[in-house]
Amino acid sequence: MKARVHVMLKDGVLDPQGQAVAHALGALGFEGVDDVRQGKVIDLDLAETDIAAAEAKVREMCEKLLANTVIERYDIEIG
């Protein structure tokens, strides 16, 4: 079973990488980009066959390793 985790900084947390990308886009002539938030995508290939069990396992992975839940939020897709 495949799982995809999207990890993003929580609203209100400074995103220096996003600011650098926004600045670079402006320097390249791309106007109208007001804000950029950068995150990460983690793809997992799981042996689990039960969707609920897979989601619970991935949620535990996020809480323990994949996301810093103090400053980041995450969304899980199972499919």
All heavy atoms as a GROMACS GRO file, in nm:
protein
  595
    1MET      N    1   0.085  -0.117   0.000
    1MET     CA    2   0.000   0.000   0.000
    1MET      C    3   0.090   0.123   0.000
    1MET      O    4   0.193   0.126   0.066
    1MET     CB    5  -0.090  -0.003   0.124
    1MET     CG    6  -0.185   0.113   0.132
    1MET     SD    7  -0.307   0.091   0.263
    1MET     CE    8  -0.395  -0.051   0.203
    2LYS      N    9   0.048   0.224  -0.074
    2LYS     CA   10   0.125   0.348  -0.084
    2LYS      C   11   0.068   0.453   0.012
    2LYS      O   12  -0.053   0.459   0.034
    2LYS     CB   13   0.118   0.404  -0.226
    2LYS     CG   14   0.165   0.308  -0.331
    2LYS     CD   15   0.309   0.330  -0.361
    2LYS     CE   16   0.350   0.240  -0.478
    2LYS     NZ   17   0.485   0.203  -0.475
    3ALA      N   18   0.158   0.532   0.067
    3ALA     CA   19   0.118   0.645   0.151
    3ALA      C   20   0.202   0.765   0.111
    3ALA      O   21   0.320   0.752   0.075
    3ALA     CB   22   0.140   0.613   0.298
    4ARG      N   23   0.141   0.881   0.114
    4ARG     CA   24   0.211   1.006   0.086
    4ARG      C   25   0.183   1.101   0.202
    4ARG      O   26   0.069   1.118   0.243
    4ARG     CB   27   0.165   1.066  -0.046
    4ARG     CG   28   0.229   1.201  -0.075
    4ARG     CD   29   0.204   1.244  -0.217
    4ARG     NE   30   0.297   1.168  -0.302
    4ARG     CZ   31   0.293   1.168  -0.433
    4ARG    NH1   32   0.203   1.238  -0.498
    4ARG    NH2   33   0.381   1.098  -0.503
    5VAL      N   34   0.291   1.161   0.253
    5VAL     CA   35   0.280   1.256   0.364
    5VAL      C   36   0.327   1.392   0.314
    5VAL      O   37   0.436   1.404   0.256
    5VAL     CB   38   0.368   1.211   0.484
    5VAL    CG1   39   0.355   1.311   0.598
    5VAL    CG2   40   0.330   1.071   0.529
    6HIS      N   41   0.244   1.493   0.333
    6HIS     CA   42   0.278   1.631   0.302
    6HIS      C   43   0.308   1.701   0.435
    6HIS      O   44   0.222   1.703   0.523
    6HIS     CB   45   0.162   1.704   0.234
    6HIS     CG   46   0.124   1.645   0.102
    6HIS    ND1   47   0.174   1.692  -0.016
    6HIS    CD2   48   0.042   1.543   0.071
    6HIS    CE1   49   0.123   1.621  -0.115
    6HIS    NE2   50   0.042   1.529  -0.065
    7VAL      N   51   0.428   1.754   0.448
    7VAL     CA   52   0.468   1.823   0.571
    7VAL      C   53   0.492   1.969   0.538
    7VAL      O   54   0.567   2.001   0.445
    7VAL     CB   55   0.597   1.760   0.631
    7VAL    CG1   56   0.636   1.831   0.760
    7VAL    CG2   57   0.579   1.612   0.656
    8MET      N   58   0.426   2.058   0.611
    8MET     CA   59   0.440   2.203   0.591
    8MET      C   60   0.457   2.272   0.725
    8MET      O   61   0.407   2.222   0.827
    8MET     CB   62   0.314   2.260   0.524
    8MET     CG   63   0.288   2.210   0.385
    8MET     SD   64   0.404   2.270   0.262
    8MET     CE   65   0.370   2.443   0.262
    9LEU      N   66   0.525   2.385   0.722
    9LEU     CA   67   0.534   2.465   0.844
    9LEU      C   68   0.394   2.515   0.880
    9LEU      O   69   0.314   2.548   0.791
    9LEU     CB   70   0.627   2.584   0.823
    9LEU     CG   71   0.775   2.551   0.814
    9LEU    CD1   72   0.855   2.672   0.772
    9LEU    CD2   73   0.827   2.497   0.948
   10LYS      N   74   0.366   2.524   1.009
   10LYS     CA   75   0.238   2.576   1.054
   10LYS      C   76   0.229   2.724   1.020
   10LYS      O   77   0.332   2.793   1.006
   10LYS     CB   78   0.224   2.558   1.206
   10LYS     CG   79   0.208   2.414   1.248
   10LYS     CD   80   0.194   2.403   1.398
   10LYS     CE   81   0.173   2.259   1.441
   10LYS     NZ   82   0.161   2.246   1.587
   11ASP      N   83   0.105   2.773   1.004
   11ASP     CA   84   0.084   2.915   0.981
   11ASP      C   85   0.147   2.994   1.095
   11ASP      O   86   0.137   2.954   1.212
   11ASP     CB   87  -0.064   2.947   0.971
   11ASP     CG   88  -0.128   2.887   0.846
   11ASP    OD1   89  -0.054   2.860   0.749
   11ASP    OD2   90  -0.250   2.869   0.846
   12GLY      N   91   0.211   3.104   1.062
   12GLY     CA   92   0.274   3.188   1.163
   12GLY      C   93   0.420   3.154   1.190
   12GLY      O   94   0.489   3.230   1.257
   13VAL      N   95   0.467   3.040   1.141
   13VAL     CA   96   0.607   3.002   1.158
   13VAL      C   97   0.686   3.058   1.040
   13VAL      O   98   0.648   3.039   0.925
   13VAL     CB   99   0.625   2.848   1.166
   13VAL    CG1  100   0.771   2.810   1.173
   13VAL    CG2  101   0.549   2.792   1.286
   14LEU      N  102   0.793   3.131   1.069
   14LEU     CA  103   0.876   3.191   0.966
   14LEU      C  104   0.931   3.084   0.872
   14LEU      O  105   0.979   2.980   0.916
   14LEU     CB  106   0.992   3.267   1.031
   14LEU     CG  107   1.086   3.342   0.937
   14LEU    CD1  108   1.011   3.453   0.864
   14LEU    CD2  109   1.202   3.400   1.015
   15ASP      N  110   0.922   3.109   0.741
   15ASP     CA  111   0.969   3.016   0.639
   15ASP      C  112   1.078   3.082   0.555
   15ASP      O  113   1.051   3.138   0.448
   15ASP     CB  114   0.851   2.973   0.551
   15ASP     CG  115   0.887   2.864   0.451
   15ASP    OD1  116   1.006   2.831   0.438
   15ASP    OD2  117   0.794   2.814   0.385
   16PRO      N  118   1.204   3.080   0.601
   16PRO     CA  119   1.310   3.147   0.526
   16PRO      C  120   1.334   3.088   0.388
   16PRO      O  121   1.368   3.160   0.294
   16PRO     CB  122   1.434   3.133   0.616
   16PRO     CG  123   1.401   3.034   0.719
   16PRO     CD  124   1.251   3.023   0.725
   17GLN      N  125   1.316   2.957   0.371
   17GLN     CA  126   1.332   2.897   0.238
   17GLN      C  127   1.224   2.947   0.144
   17GLN      O  128   1.250   2.978   0.028
   17GLN     CB  129   1.327   2.744   0.246
   17GLN     CG  130   1.451   2.684   0.309
   17GLN     CD  131   1.440   2.533   0.316
   17GLN    OE1  132   1.340   2.480   0.363
   17GLN    NE2  133   1.543   2.464   0.270
   18GLY      N  134   1.102   2.957   0.192
   18GLY     CA  135   0.993   3.010   0.111
   18GLY      C  136   1.018   3.154   0.072
   18GLY      O  137   0.992   3.195  -0.042
   19GLN      N  138   1.070   3.235   0.165
   19GLN     CA  139   1.101   3.375   0.136
   19GLN      C  140   1.211   3.385   0.031
   19GLN      O  141   1.206   3.470  -0.057
   19GLN     CB  142   1.142   3.448   0.263
   19GLN     CG  143   1.027   3.471   0.358
   19GLN     CD  144   1.071   3.539   0.487
   19GLN    OE1  145   1.187   3.534   0.524
   19GLN    NE2  146   0.976   3.602   0.555
   20ALA      N  147   1.311   3.298   0.039
   20ALA     CA  148   1.420   3.298  -0.059
   20ALA      C  149   1.366   3.263  -0.199
   20ALA      O  150   1.406   3.325  -0.299
   20ALA     CB  151   1.530   3.201  -0.018
   21VAL      N  152   1.276   3.165  -0.205
   21VAL     CA  153   1.216   3.128  -0.333
   21VAL      C  154   1.133   3.243  -0.388
   21VAL      O  155   1.141   3.276  -0.508
   21VAL     CB  156   1.132   2.999  -0.320
   21VAL    CG1  157   1.051   2.974  -0.446
   21VAL    CG2  158   1.221   2.880  -0.288
   22ALA      N  159   1.055   3.308  -0.303
   22ALA     CA  160   0.973   3.421  -0.347
   22ALA      C  161   1.062   3.533  -0.402
   22ALA      O  162   1.032   3.593  -0.506
   22ALA     CB  163   0.887   3.473  -0.232
   23HIS      N  164   1.171   3.561  -0.334
   23HIS     CA  165   1.265   3.665  -0.378
   23HIS      C  166   1.326   3.626  -0.513
   23HIS      O  167   1.336   3.709  -0.605
   23HIS     CB  168   1.374   3.687  -0.273
   23HIS     CG  169   1.477   3.785  -0.315
   23HIS    ND1  170   1.453   3.921  -0.319
   23HIS    CD2  171   1.605   3.769  -0.358
   23HIS    CE1  172   1.561   3.984  -0.362
   23HIS    NE2  173   1.655   3.892  -0.386
   24ALA      N  174   1.369   3.502  -0.528
   24ALA     CA  175   1.430   3.455  -0.652
   24ALA      C  176   1.331   3.460  -0.768
   24ALA      O  177   1.367   3.498  -0.880
   24ALA     CB  178   1.484   3.313  -0.634
   25LEU      N  179   1.205   3.425  -0.742
   25LEU     CA  180   1.104   3.432  -0.847
   25LEU      C  181   1.086   3.576  -0.895
   25LEU      O  182   1.078   3.602  -1.015
   25LEU     CB  183   0.970   3.376  -0.798
   25LEU     CG  184   0.965   3.224  -0.780
   25LEU    CD1  185   0.835   3.185  -0.710
   25LEU    CD2  186   0.979   3.153  -0.913
   26GLY      N  187   1.085   3.670  -0.800
   26GLY     CA  188   1.075   3.812  -0.837
   26GLY      C  189   1.194   3.857  -0.919
   26GLY      O  190   1.180   3.931  -1.017
   27ALA      N  191   1.313   3.812  -0.879
   27ALA     CA  192   1.435   3.848  -0.952
   27ALA      C  193   1.436   3.791  -1.093
   27ALA      O  194   1.498   3.848  -1.184
   27ALA     CB  195   1.558   3.800  -0.875
   28LEU      N  196   1.366   3.681  -1.114
   28LEU     CA  197   1.357   3.619  -1.247
   28LEU      C  198   1.244   3.678  -1.331
   28LEU      O  199   1.220   3.634  -1.443
   28LEU     CB  200   1.338   3.468  -1.234
   28LEU     CG  201   1.459   3.391  -1.180
   28LEU    CD1  202   1.422   3.246  -1.151
   28LEU    CD2  203   1.575   3.398  -1.280
   29GLY      N  204   1.173   3.773  -1.274
   29GLY     CA  205   1.068   3.840  -1.349
   29GLY      C  206   0.928   3.784  -1.329
   29GLY      O  207   0.834   3.827  -1.395
   30PHE      N  208   0.912   3.690  -1.239
   30PHE     CA  209   0.779   3.635  -1.211
   30PHE      C  210   0.711   3.725  -1.108
   30PHE      O  211   0.744   3.721  -0.989
   30PHE     CB  212   0.790   3.492  -1.158
   30PHE     CG  213   0.843   3.395  -1.259
   30PHE    CD1  214   0.974   3.353  -1.255
   30PHE    CD2  215   0.761   3.347  -1.359
   30PHE    CE1  216   1.024   3.264  -1.348
   30PHE    CE2  217   0.809   3.256  -1.453
   30PHE     CZ  218   0.941   3.216  -1.448
   31GLU      N  219   0.618   3.805  -1.154
   31GLU     CA  220   0.549   3.899  -1.066
   31GLU      C  221   0.416   3.840  -1.019
   31GLU      O  222   0.363   3.749  -1.080
   31GLU     CB  223   0.527   4.031  -1.138
   31GLU     CG  224   0.658   4.099  -1.175
   31GLU     CD  225   0.637   4.234  -1.240
   31GLU    OE1  226   0.526   4.289  -1.228
   31GLU    OE2  227   0.731   4.283  -1.303
   32GLY      N  228   0.364   3.894  -0.911
   32GLY     CA  229   0.235   3.852  -0.861
   32GLY      C  230   0.240   3.735  -0.765
   32GLY      O  231   0.136   3.683  -0.725
   33VAL      N  232   0.359   3.694  -0.724
   33VAL     CA  233   0.372   3.589  -0.623
   33VAL      C  234   0.386   3.658  -0.488
   33VAL      O  235   0.488   3.718  -0.458
   33VAL     CB  236   0.494   3.498  -0.649
   33VAL    CG1  237   0.506   3.392  -0.541
   33VAL    CG2  238   0.484   3.433  -0.786
   34ASP      N  239   0.279   3.654  -0.408
   34ASP     CA  240   0.279   3.726  -0.282
   34ASP      C  241   0.349   3.652  -0.170
   34ASP      O  242   0.409   3.713  -0.082
   34ASP     CB  243   0.134   3.757  -0.239
   34ASP     CG  244   0.065   3.851  -0.336
   34ASP    OD1  245   0.133   3.937  -0.396
   34ASP    OD2  246  -0.058   3.838  -0.352
   35ASP      N  247   0.341   3.521  -0.170
   35ASP     CA  248   0.398   3.443  -0.060
   35ASP      C  249   0.432   3.303  -0.110
   35ASP      O  250   0.363   3.250  -0.198
   35ASP     CB  251   0.299   3.434   0.057
   35ASP     CG  252   0.361   3.377   0.183
   35ASP    OD1  253   0.482   3.396   0.205
   35ASP    OD2  254   0.288   3.313   0.261
   36VAL      N  255   0.537   3.245  -0.056
   36VAL     CA  256   0.575   3.108  -0.088
   36VAL      C  257   0.598   3.035   0.043
   36VAL      O  258   0.667   3.085   0.132
   36VAL     CB  259   0.705   3.103  -0.174
   36VAL    CG1  260   0.748   2.958  -0.196
   36VAL    CG2  261   0.686   3.176  -0.305
   37ARG      N  262   0.538   2.918   0.056
   37ARG     CA  263   0.562   2.829   0.170
   37ARG      C  264   0.621   2.702   0.113
   37ARG      O  265   0.565   2.642   0.021
   37ARG     CB  266   0.433   2.799   0.245
   37ARG     CG  267   0.357   2.919   0.297
   37ARG     CD  268   0.425   2.988   0.409
   37ARG     NE  269   0.409   2.911   0.532
   37ARG     CZ  270   0.465   2.947   0.646
   37ARG    NH1  271   0.538   3.055   0.655
   37ARG    NH2  272   0.449   2.874   0.753
   38GLN      N  273   0.734   2.661   0.165
   38GLN     CA  274   0.800   2.541   0.115
   38GLN      C  275   0.783   2.428   0.215
   38GLN      O  276   0.792   2.450   0.336
   38GLN     CB  277   0.948   2.569   0.091
   38GLN     CG  278   1.020   2.455   0.026
   38GLN     CD  279   1.158   2.495  -0.023
   38GLN    OE1  280   1.177   2.602  -0.075
   38GLN    NE2  281   1.253   2.407  -0.005
   39GLY      N  282   0.760   2.309   0.165
   39GLY     CA  283   0.744   2.192   0.251
   39GLY      C  284   0.813   2.073   0.191
   39GLY      O  285   0.902   2.085   0.108
   40LYS      N  286   0.771   1.956   0.235
   40LYS     CA  287   0.830   1.834   0.182
   40LYS      C  288   0.721   1.729   0.163
   40LYS      O  289   0.617   1.731   0.230
   40LYS     CB  290   0.940   1.782   0.274
   40LYS     CG  291   0.898   1.753   0.416
   40LYS     CD  292   1.017   1.721   0.506
   40LYS     CE  293   0.973   1.717   0.652
   40LYS     NZ  294   1.084   1.703   0.743
   41VAL      N  295   0.747   1.638   0.071
   41VAL     CA  296   0.657   1.526   0.043
   41VAL      C  297   0.736   1.399   0.066
   41VAL      O  298   0.849   1.385   0.019
   41VAL     CB  299   0.605   1.530  -0.102
   41VAL    CG1  300   0.522   1.406  -0.132
   41VAL    CG2  301   0.525   1.656  -0.127
   42ILE      N  302   0.677   1.307   0.142
   42ILE     CA  303   0.742   1.180   0.173
   42ILE      C  304   0.652   1.069   0.122
   42ILE      O  305   0.536   1.059   0.162
   42ILE     CB  306   0.766   1.165   0.325
   42ILE    CG1  307   0.849   1.282   0.377
   42ILE    CG2  308   0.830   1.030   0.357
   42ILE    CD1  309   0.845   1.299   0.527
   43ASP      N  310   0.704   0.986   0.031
   43ASP     CA  311   0.630   0.872  -0.022
   43ASP      C  312   0.677   0.746   0.050
   43ASP      O  313   0.798   0.722   0.062
   43ASP     CB  314   0.652   0.857  -0.172
   43ASP     CG  315   0.580   0.962  -0.252
   43ASP    OD1  316   0.472   1.008  -0.208
   43ASP    OD2  317   0.629   1.000  -0.360
   44LEU      N  318   0.582   0.666   0.094
   44LEU     CA  319   0.611   0.542   0.166
   44LEU      C  320   0.543   0.426   0.094
   44LEU      O  321   0.429   0.438   0.048
   44LEU     CB  322   0.560   0.549   0.310
   44LEU     CG  323   0.613   0.664   0.396
   44LEU    CD1  324   0.527   0.681   0.519
   44LEU    CD2  325   0.756   0.640   0.433
   45ASP      N  326   0.612   0.314   0.086
   45ASP     CA  327   0.554   0.191   0.034
   45ASP      C  328   0.541   0.096   0.152
   45ASP      O  329   0.642   0.050   0.207
   45ASP     CB  330   0.644   0.132  -0.075
   45ASP     CG  331   0.575   0.024  -0.156
   45ASP    OD1  332   0.456  -0.004  -0.130
   45ASP    OD2  333   0.641  -0.034  -0.243
   46LEU      N  334   0.418   0.069   0.193
   46LEU     CA  335   0.392  -0.007   0.315
   46LEU      C  336   0.348  -0.150   0.285
   46LEU      O  337   0.277  -0.174   0.187
   46LEU     CB  338   0.282   0.062   0.397
   46LEU     CG  339   0.304   0.209   0.430
   46LEU    CD1  340   0.177   0.267   0.491
   46LEU    CD2  341   0.422   0.226   0.524
   47ALA      N  342   0.385  -0.242   0.370
   47ALA     CA  343   0.340  -0.380   0.358
   47ALA      C  344   0.196  -0.395   0.410
   47ALA      O  345   0.128  -0.492   0.376
   47ALA     CB  346   0.434  -0.473   0.436
   48GLU      N  347   0.151  -0.300   0.488
   48GLU     CA  348   0.016  -0.303   0.548
   48GLU      C  349  -0.090  -0.310   0.439
   48GLU      O  350  -0.079  -0.245   0.335
   48GLU     CB  351  -0.004  -0.177   0.633
   48GLU     CG  352  -0.129  -0.176   0.714
   48GLU     CD  353  -0.134  -0.286   0.818
   48GLU    OE1  354  -0.047  -0.289   0.906
   48GLU    OE2  355  -0.226  -0.369   0.808
   49THR      N  356  -0.198  -0.389   0.461
   49THR     CA  357  -0.306  -0.401   0.364
   49THR      C  358  -0.436  -0.336   0.412
   49THR      O  359  -0.524  -0.310   0.332
   49THR     CB  360  -0.333  -0.549   0.331
   49THR    OG1  361  -0.364  -0.619   0.452
   49THR    CG2  362  -0.213  -0.613   0.263
   50ASP      N  363  -0.446  -0.309   0.541
   50ASP     CA  364  -0.565  -0.245   0.597
   50ASP      C  365  -0.545  -0.093   0.597
   50ASP      O  366  -0.447  -0.044   0.653
   50ASP     CB  367  -0.589  -0.297   0.739
   50ASP     CG  368  -0.709  -0.232   0.803
   50ASP    OD1  369  -0.822  -0.253   0.754
   50ASP    OD2  370  -0.689  -0.158   0.903
   51ILE      N  371  -0.638  -0.020   0.537
   51ILE     CA  372  -0.623   0.125   0.524
   51ILE      C  373  -0.617   0.193   0.659
   51ILE      O  374  -0.531   0.280   0.682
   51ILE     CB  375  -0.737   0.184   0.438
   51ILE    CG1  376  -0.722   0.137   0.294
   51ILE    CG2  377  -0.739   0.336   0.445
   51ILE    CD1  378  -0.834   0.178   0.202
   52ALA      N  379  -0.704   0.158   0.751
   52ALA     CA  380  -0.706   0.222   0.883
   52ALA      C  381  -0.576   0.195   0.958
   52ALA      O  382  -0.520   0.285   1.022
   52ALA     CB  383  -0.826   0.175   0.964
   53ALA      N  384  -0.528   0.072   0.951
   53ALA     CA  385  -0.403   0.037   1.019
   53ALA      C  386  -0.285   0.110   0.956
   53ALA      O  387  -0.194   0.157   1.025
   53ALA     CB  388  -0.381  -0.114   1.015
   54ALA      N  389  -0.288   0.120   0.822
   54ALA     CA  390  -0.180   0.191   0.753
   54ALA      C  391  -0.178   0.338   0.792
   54ALA      O  392  -0.072   0.395   0.821
   54ALA     CB  393  -0.198   0.178   0.602
   55GLU      N  394  -0.294   0.401   0.797
   55GLU     CA  395  -0.300   0.542   0.836
   55GLU      C  396  -0.253   0.562   0.980
   55GLU      O  397  -0.179   0.656   1.009
   55GLU     CB  398  -0.442   0.598   0.819
   55GLU     CG  399  -0.446   0.746   0.847
   55GLU     CD  400  -0.578   0.810   0.811
   55GLU    OE1  401  -0.662   0.745   0.745
   55GLU    OE2  402  -0.597   0.927   0.847
   56ALA      N  403  -0.292   0.472   1.069
   56ALA     CA  404  -0.248   0.482   1.208
   56ALA      C  405  -0.096   0.468   1.217
   56ALA      O  406  -0.029   0.542   1.292
   56ALA     CB  407  -0.316   0.375   1.292
   57LYS      N  408  -0.040   0.376   1.140
   57LYS     CA  409   0.105   0.355   1.142
   57LYS      C  410   0.179   0.477   1.088
   57LYS      O  411   0.278   0.522   1.145
   57LYS     CB  412   0.140   0.230   1.060
   57LYS     CG  413   0.287   0.192   1.069
   57LYS     CD  414   0.315   0.064   0.990
   57LYS     CE  415   0.259  -0.055   1.065
   57LYS     NZ  416   0.299  -0.184   1.005
   58VAL      N  417   0.129   0.534   0.977
   58VAL     CA  418   0.193   0.652   0.919
   58VAL      C  419   0.180   0.772   1.012
   58VAL      O  420   0.273   0.850   1.028
   58VAL     CB  421   0.136   0.682   0.778
   58VAL    CG1  422   0.190   0.813   0.724
   58VAL    CG2  423   0.169   0.567   0.683
   59ARG      N  424   0.065   0.786   1.077
   59ARG     CA  425   0.046   0.896   1.173
   59ARG      C  426   0.149   0.884   1.286
   59ARG      O  427   0.209   0.983   1.329
   59ARG     CB  428  -0.096   0.893   1.229
   59ARG     CG  429  -0.131   1.012   1.315
   59ARG     CD  430  -0.279   1.021   1.343
   59ARG     NE  431  -0.363   1.013   1.224
   59ARG     CZ  432  -0.384   1.113   1.138
   59ARG    NH1  433  -0.325   1.228   1.159
   59ARG    NH2  434  -0.462   1.097   1.035
   60GLU      N  435   0.171   0.763   1.334
   60GLU     CA  436   0.272   0.740   1.439
   60GLU      C  437   0.412   0.776   1.388
   60GLU      O  438   0.492   0.838   1.459
   60GLU     CB  439   0.268   0.595   1.486
   60GLU     CG  440   0.361   0.567   1.601
   60GLU     CD  441   0.353   0.423   1.651
   60GLU    OE1  442   0.275   0.342   1.595
   60GLU    OE2  443   0.426   0.392   1.746
   61MET      N  444   0.442   0.740   1.262
   61MET     CA  445   0.570   0.776   1.202
   61MET      C  446   0.588   0.928   1.199
   61MET      O  447   0.697   0.980   1.227
   61MET     CB  448   0.580   0.722   1.060
   61MET     CG  449   0.590   0.573   1.048
   61MET     SD  450   0.588   0.529   0.871
   61MET     CE  451   0.565   0.352   0.883
   62CYS      N  452   0.481   0.998   1.162
   62CYS     CA  453   0.486   1.144   1.156
   62CYS      C  454   0.511   1.205   1.293
   62CYS      O  455   0.592   1.296   1.308
   62CYS     CB  456   0.357   1.200   1.098
   62CYS     SG  457   0.335   1.165   0.922
   63GLU      N  458   0.440   1.154   1.392
   63GLU     CA  459   0.452   1.208   1.527
   63GLU      C  460   0.591   1.183   1.586
   63GLU      O  461   0.641   1.263   1.664
   63GLU     CB  462   0.345   1.148   1.618
   63GLU     CG  463   0.203   1.187   1.583
   63GLU     CD  464   0.172   1.332   1.613
   63GLU    OE1  465   0.226   1.388   1.711
   63GLU    OE2  466   0.092   1.391   1.537
   64LYS      N  467   0.652   1.070   1.548
   64LYS     CA  468   0.782   1.033   1.607
   64LYS      C  469   0.902   1.080   1.526
   64LYS      O  470   1.010   1.100   1.582
   64LYS     CB  471   0.790   0.882   1.625
   64LYS     CG  472   0.698   0.831   1.734
   64LYS     CD  473   0.718   0.684   1.758
   64LYS     CE  474   0.633   0.637   1.875
   64LYS     NZ  475   0.656   0.496   1.904
   65LEU      N  476   0.888   1.095   1.392
   65LEU     CA  477   1.007   1.122   1.311
   65LEU      C  478   0.984   1.216   1.193
   65LEU      O  479   1.062   1.308   1.173
   65LEU     CB  480   1.064   0.990   1.257
   65LEU     CG  481   1.183   1.002   1.163
   65LEU    CD1  482   1.305   1.052   1.240
   65LEU    CD2  483   1.213   0.870   1.096
   66LEU      N  484   0.882   1.193   1.115
   66LEU     CA  485   0.871   1.260   0.986
   66LEU      C  486   0.837   1.408   0.994
   66LEU      O  487   0.871   1.484   0.904
   66LEU     CB  488   0.768   1.188   0.898
   66LEU     CG  489   0.797   1.040   0.870
   66LEU    CD1  490   0.686   0.981   0.784
   66LEU    CD2  491   0.932   1.023   0.804
   67ALA      N  492   0.771   1.451   1.101
   67ALA     CA  493   0.733   1.591   1.116
   67ALA      C  494   0.770   1.640   1.256
   67ALA      O  495   0.759   1.565   1.353
   67ALA     CB  496   0.584   1.609   1.093
   68ASN      N  497   0.814   1.763   1.263
   68ASN     CA  498   0.836   1.828   1.392
   68ASN      C  499   0.704   1.896   1.427
   68ASN      O  500   0.676   2.007   1.383
   68ASN     CB  501   0.949   1.931   1.381
   68ASN     CG  502   0.971   2.007   1.510
   68ASN    OD1  503   0.892   1.998   1.602
   68ASN    ND2  504   1.079   2.081   1.515
   69THR      N  505   0.622   1.828   1.506
   69THR     CA  506   0.485   1.873   1.528
   69THR      C  507   0.475   2.002   1.609
   69THR      O  508   0.367   2.058   1.619
   69THR     CB  509   0.402   1.763   1.595
   69THR    OG1  510   0.464   1.723   1.717
   69THR    CG2  511   0.388   1.642   1.502
   70VAL      N  512   0.585   2.050   1.661
   70VAL     CA  513   0.584   2.180   1.729
   70VAL      C  514   0.566   2.291   1.626
   70VAL      O  515   0.492   2.386   1.649
   70VAL     CB  516   0.713   2.201   1.811
   70VAL    CG1  517   0.719   2.341   1.869
   70VAL    CG2  518   0.725   2.096   1.921
   71ILE      N  519   0.633   2.278   1.511
   71ILE     CA  520   0.629   2.384   1.410
   71ILE      C  521   0.573   2.340   1.276
   71ILE      O  522   0.554   2.422   1.186
   71ILE     CB  523   0.769   2.446   1.389
   71ILE    CG1  524   0.869   2.341   1.338
   71ILE    CG2  525   0.818   2.514   1.515
   71ILE    CD1  526   1.001   2.397   1.291
   72GLU      N  527   0.546   2.210   1.259
   72GLU     CA  528   0.499   2.159   1.130
   72GLU      C  529   0.365   2.088   1.145
   72GLU      O  530   0.335   2.032   1.250
   72GLU     CB  531   0.600   2.061   1.070
   72GLU     CG  532   0.732   2.124   1.033
   72GLU     CD  533   0.834   2.023   0.984
   72GLU    OE1  534   0.841   1.911   1.040
   72GLU    OE2  535   0.908   2.056   0.891
   73ARG      N  536   0.288   2.091   1.037
   73ARG     CA  537   0.165   2.012   1.028
   73ARG      C  538   0.184   1.912   0.916
   73ARG      O  539   0.271   1.928   0.830
   73ARG     CB  540   0.044   2.101   1.002
   73ARG     CG  541   0.051   2.176   0.872
   73ARG     CD  542  -0.076   2.257   0.846
   73ARG     NE  543  -0.063   2.341   0.730
   73ARG     CZ  544  -0.069   2.299   0.604
   73ARG    NH1  545  -0.090   2.171   0.579
   73ARG    NH2  546  -0.055   2.383   0.503
   74TYR      N  547   0.104   1.808   0.915
   74TYR     CA  548   0.117   1.707   0.810
   74TYR      C  549  -0.021   1.657   0.768
   74TYR      O  550  -0.116   1.661   0.845
   74TYR     CB  551   0.206   1.590   0.856
   74TYR     CG  552   0.155   1.517   0.977
   74TYR    CD1  553   0.065   1.412   0.965
   74TYR    CD2  554   0.196   1.553   1.105
   74TYR    CE1  555   0.019   1.344   1.077
   74TYR    CE2  556   0.150   1.486   1.217
   74TYR     CZ  557   0.061   1.382   1.203
   74TYR     OH  558   0.014   1.317   1.314
   75ASP      N  559  -0.027   1.613   0.643
   75ASP     CA  560  -0.146   1.552   0.588
   75ASP      C  561  -0.105   1.417   0.529
   75ASP      O  562   0.002   1.406   0.470
   75ASP     CB  563  -0.208   1.638   0.477
   75ASP     CG  564  -0.257   1.772   0.530
   75ASP    OD1  565  -0.334   1.772   0.626
   75ASP    OD2  566  -0.216   1.875   0.473
   76ILE      N  567  -0.190   1.318   0.545
   76ILE     CA  568  -0.159   1.183   0.499
   76ILE      C  569  -0.258   1.142   0.391
   76ILE      O  570  -0.379   1.161   0.406
   76ILE     CB  571  -0.168   1.082   0.617
   76ILE    CG1  572  -0.069   1.119   0.726
   76ILE    CG2  573  -0.148   0.940   0.568
   76ILE    CD1  574  -0.089   1.042   0.855
   77GLU      N  575  -0.205   1.086   0.283
   77GLU     CA  576  -0.287   1.026   0.176
   77GLU      C  577  -0.253   0.877   0.171
   77GLU      O  578  -0.135   0.841   0.164
   77GLU     CB  579  -0.253   1.087   0.040
   77GLU     CG  580  -0.283   1.232   0.026
   77GLU     CD  581  -0.235   1.286  -0.109
   77GLU    OE1  582  -0.220   1.206  -0.204
   77GLU    OE2  583  -0.210   1.407  -0.116
   78ILE      N  584  -0.353   0.792   0.177
   78ILE     CA  585  -0.334   0.649   0.166
   78ILE      C  586  -0.401   0.602   0.037
   78ILE      O  587  -0.515   0.638   0.009
   78ILE     CB  588  -0.396   0.573   0.287
   78ILE    CG1  589  -0.340   0.622   0.419
   78ILE    CG2  590  -0.379   0.422   0.269
   78ILE    CD1  591  -0.198   0.582   0.447
   79GLY      N  592  -0.330   0.524  -0.039
   79GLY     CA  593  -0.393   0.479  -0.164
   79GLY      C  594  -0.318   0.368  -0.231
   79GLY      O  595  -0.217   0.324  -0.205
   0.00000   0.00000   0.00000
